[in-house]
């Protein structure tokens, strides 16, 4: 019986002990292999380009380039890698910047020991992972009256079919899973996604996902 291939990962953190500990936790789980590691962002970007990992785990604060700068460069170069950010920052502004940079995982360093494997599994499957301690950011936004008015206006521009797609996205489902749930083709799902983004002027990898989370209480 053949052993299934492991998921290749590039790991970047400028603290040697943190990097060593993360590598051990990741590889002890099985199914993941750290194929390259480094202590700075510039090197991380080079390694991503050389090794084509499925996932890159990046410290947000590193010499030469920050984790978010690497994520932005990956996006510009259209490299097919999924980014998980490790950070000490639990502020809403930094979280928003990470989402805008297109990261798929946002893990607080203080929680990394218990959360990194779960984050890797979800991101591997095409889902997002946000440290539970920070999930309140979007909920707080939803309580603002002016924000609710904007949400209602945005949703009013969508068809019933498009609203169903948004609801499924809020459940963190992939296009394939949405297609199966709604009995439509994945191509139709992608068409709906594109139409929604055009109608609402949403740009960036995570823009539609963030919108779906913000309005899910209205769907």
C-alpha positions as CSV (number, residue, x, y, z in Angstrom):
1,X,0.0,0.0,0.0
2,X,1.5,3.3,-1.1
3,X,1.9,6.1,1.5
4,X,0.0,9.2,0.5
5,X,2.3,12.2,-0.3
6,X,2.9,14.7,2.4
7,X,2.0,18.4,2.0
8,X,5.1,20.5,1.4
9,X,5.5,23.6,3.7
10,X,8.0,26.5,3.8
11,X,8.5,27.8,7.3
12,X,9.9,31.3,8.1
13,X,10.5,32.7,11.6
14,X,13.5,34.7,12.8
15,X,13.4,33.0,16.2
16,X,15.3,29.7,16.0
17,X,13.7,28.0,18.9
18,X,10.2,29.0,17.7
19,X,11.0,27.7,14.2
20,X,12.4,24.5,15.6
21,X,9.4,23.9,17.8
22,X,6.9,24.6,15.0
23,X,8.8,22.2,12.6
24,X,8.7,19.4,15.2
25,X,4.9,19.9,15.9
26,X,4.1,20.1,12.2
27,X,6.0,16.9,11.2
28,X,5.0,14.9,14.3
29,X,1.4,15.3,13.1
30,X,2.1,13.4,9.9
31,X,0.9,14.5,6.4
32,X,3.0,17.6,6.4
33,X,6.7,18.1,5.6
34,X,8.8,21.3,6.1
35,X,10.8,21.2,2.9
36,X,12.6,24.5,3.5
37,X,13.0,27.0,6.4
38,X,14.5,30.4,6.9
39,X,14.8,33.4,9.3
40,X,13.8,36.3,7.0
41,X,11.1,37.3,4.6
42,X,13.2,37.9,1.5
43,X,14.6,34.4,1.7
44,X,11.1,33.0,2.4
45,X,9.9,34.5,-0.9
46,X,12.8,33.0,-2.8
47,X,12.2,29.6,-1.2
48,X,8.5,29.7,-2.1
49,X,9.4,30.5,-5.7
50,X,12.0,27.6,-5.8
51,X,10.1,24.9,-4.0
52,X,6.4,25.6,-4.8
53,X,5.0,24.6,-1.5
54,X,1.3,24.3,-1.0
55,X,1.5,26.3,2.3
56,X,3.9,28.8,3.7
57,X,3.9,29.5,7.4
58,X,5.3,33.0,8.0
59,X,6.1,35.1,11.0
60,X,4.6,38.6,10.6
61,X,7.8,40.3,11.9
62,X,11.0,39.3,10.1
63,X,14.1,41.0,8.8
64,X,14.2,42.2,5.2
65,X,10.5,41.6,4.5
66,X,7.6,41.1,6.9
67,X,5.2,38.2,6.5
68,X,2.6,40.5,5.1
69,X,5.0,41.9,2.6
70,X,5.8,38.4,1.5
71,X,2.1,37.6,1.2
72,X,1.6,40.7,-0.9
73,X,4.6,39.8,-3.2
74,X,3.2,36.2,-3.6
75,X,-0.1,37.7,-4.7
76,X,1.6,40.0,-7.2
77,X,3.6,37.2,-8.6
78,X,0.5,34.9,-8.6
79,X,2.4,32.1,-6.9
80,X,0.1,29.2,-6.0
81,X,0.8,29.1,-2.3
82,X,-1.5,29.4,0.7
83,X,-0.2,31.7,3.5
84,X,-0.6,31.2,7.2
85,X,0.6,34.2,9.3
86,X,2.0,33.8,12.8
87,X,1.7,37.0,14.9
88,X,1.9,38.5,18.3
89,X,-0.6,41.2,17.2
90,X,-4.1,40.7,18.3
91,X,-5.3,44.1,17.0
92,X,-8.2,44.5,14.5
93,X,-6.2,46.7,12.2
94,X,-3.4,44.1,11.8
95,X,-5.9,41.4,11.3
96,X,-7.7,43.4,8.6
97,X,-4.3,44.0,6.8
98,X,-3.6,40.3,6.8
99,X,-7.0,39.5,5.3
100,X,-6.5,42.2,2.6
101,X,-3.1,40.6,1.8
102,X,-4.9,37.4,1.0
103,X,-3.7,35.2,3.9
104,X,-5.7,32.1,4.6
105,X,-4.6,31.5,8.2
106,X,-4.1,34.0,11.0
107,X,-2.6,32.4,14.2
108,X,-1.5,34.1,17.4
109,X,2.0,32.9,18.4
110,X,0.8,32.4,22.0
111,X,-1.7,29.8,20.6
112,X,0.5,28.3,17.9
113,X,1.3,25.1,19.9
114,X,-2.4,24.2,20.0
115,X,-3.6,25.7,16.8
116,X,-1.0,25.3,14.1
117,X,-1.9,21.8,13.1
118,X,-5.7,22.6,12.8
119,X,-4.8,25.7,10.8
120,X,-2.7,23.7,8.4
121,X,-5.4,21.1,7.9
122,X,-8.1,23.7,7.1
123,X,-5.8,25.7,4.8
124,X,-4.7,22.5,3.1
125,X,-8.4,21.8,2.4
126,X,-8.9,25.3,0.9
127,X,-10.5,26.8,4.0
128,X,-9.6,29.7,6.2
129,X,-8.4,29.6,9.8
130,X,-8.6,32.5,12.2
131,X,-7.5,32.2,15.8
132,X,-10.8,31.9,17.8
133,X,-9.7,34.7,20.1
134,X,-10.0,37.1,17.2
135,X,-13.3,36.0,15.7
136,X,-15.0,38.8,17.6
137,X,-13.6,41.5,15.3
138,X,-16.2,40.7,12.6
139,X,-19.0,40.3,15.1
140,X,-18.3,43.7,16.6
141,X,-18.4,45.3,13.1
142,X,-21.8,43.8,12.6
143,X,-23.3,45.6,15.7
144,X,-22.6,49.0,14.2
145,X,-25.9,50.6,12.8
146,X,-24.1,52.2,9.8
147,X,-22.5,48.9,9.0
148,X,-25.8,47.0,9.1
149,X,-27.2,49.6,6.6
150,X,-24.3,49.0,4.3
151,X,-24.8,45.2,4.5
152,X,-28.5,45.5,3.7
153,X,-27.8,47.7,0.7
154,X,-25.1,45.3,-0.6
155,X,-27.3,42.2,-0.2
156,X,-30.2,44.0,-2.0
157,X,-28.1,44.1,-5.1
158,X,-27.8,40.3,-5.2
159,X,-30.1,37.7,-6.7
160,X,-31.6,34.9,-4.6
161,X,-29.1,32.5,-6.2
162,X,-26.2,34.8,-5.4
163,X,-27.3,35.1,-1.8
164,X,-27.3,31.3,-1.5
165,X,-23.7,31.3,-2.7
166,X,-22.7,34.0,-0.1
167,X,-24.3,31.9,2.6
168,X,-22.3,28.9,1.6
169,X,-19.1,30.9,1.5
170,X,-19.8,32.1,5.0
171,X,-19.8,28.4,6.0
172,X,-16.2,28.3,4.7
173,X,-17.1,25.8,1.9
174,X,-15.0,25.4,-1.2
175,X,-16.6,25.9,-4.7
176,X,-16.8,22.1,-5.1
177,X,-18.6,21.7,-1.8
178,X,-21.0,24.6,-2.6
179,X,-21.7,23.0,-6.0
180,X,-22.6,19.7,-4.3
181,X,-24.8,21.4,-1.7
182,X,-26.7,23.4,-4.2
183,X,-26.8,20.8,-7.0
184,X,-25.0,23.0,-9.5
185,X,-21.7,22.8,-11.3
186,X,-18.4,24.2,-9.8
187,X,-18.2,26.4,-12.9
188,X,-21.6,27.9,-12.1
189,X,-20.4,28.6,-8.6
190,X,-17.3,30.4,-9.9
191,X,-19.5,32.5,-12.2
192,X,-21.7,33.5,-9.3
193,X,-18.6,34.4,-7.3
194,X,-17.3,36.6,-10.1
195,X,-20.7,38.3,-10.5
196,X,-21.0,39.0,-6.8
197,X,-17.5,40.5,-6.7
198,X,-18.3,42.7,-9.7
199,X,-21.6,43.9,-8.3
200,X,-20.2,44.8,-4.9
201,X,-16.8,46.0,-6.1
202,X,-14.9,43.4,-4.1
203,X,-11.2,43.0,-4.8
204,X,-8.6,40.7,-3.4
205,X,-8.4,37.0,-2.5
206,X,-10.3,37.2,0.8
207,X,-12.7,40.1,0.0
208,X,-15.7,37.9,-0.8
209,X,-15.0,35.6,2.2
210,X,-14.8,38.6,4.5
211,X,-18.0,40.0,3.2
212,X,-19.8,36.7,3.6
213,X,-18.7,36.5,7.2
214,X,-19.9,40.0,7.8
215,X,-23.4,39.4,6.4
216,X,-24.1,35.8,7.4
217,X,-26.4,36.9,10.2
218,X,-28.7,38.5,7.6
219,X,-28.9,35.4,5.3
